[in-house]
Amino acid sequence: MTAWLVIVAVAVGTYALRASMFLVLGRRTLPTWTDLPMSFVAPAAIAALTASMLFTSHGAIAAPPLAELAAVVGGFAIVRRTGNVAHAFAVGLPIFWLLSALAG
């Protein structure tokens, strides 16, 4: 029973800390000097997730598989051309599926 109390207390505390940021800062606007740095947060997060998925295997650096590499390159090229991230999925996923089906 004590372990469950600790788990519930930690969950409530974590939720309260996260919710407090939205409650306190939700009605305020950020200073204008934060606009430019904040515009780089989403692309940097996507790049970090993609790179870690592509260049690591079981915690070690590894060569990227061909299907994943081709899908990422195709998605990157279409985003550079159109500027729409949704198009990256529309191009990258079929490339990945096709090459995965051909390889195995």
C-alpha positions, 0 to 999 in steps of 0.5 A: 500500500505504501508504494502505491501512495508514493506513486500517486503522490509523485504523479499528483506532484508532477501533474501539479508542477506541469499544470502550474506553468500553464495556469501561471503563464497561460494568460501572459504573452512572451516577450518579442525577443523570444519569437525567433528562438522559439521558432527553432524549437520544433525543427530542432526536436524533430531533427534530434529525434530523427537523427537518434532513430536513424544513426543509433541501434541499441544505444550504439552508433550504427550505419542507417538502414537504406529504407529509413535513410531514403525515406528521410532524404525524400521527406527532407527534399519535399519539405525544402521544396514545398515547406509543408511537413505533412508532405514529408509523410506523404512522400517519406512513408511510401518510400520506406514501405516500398524499400522495406517490402523489397528488402524483406 
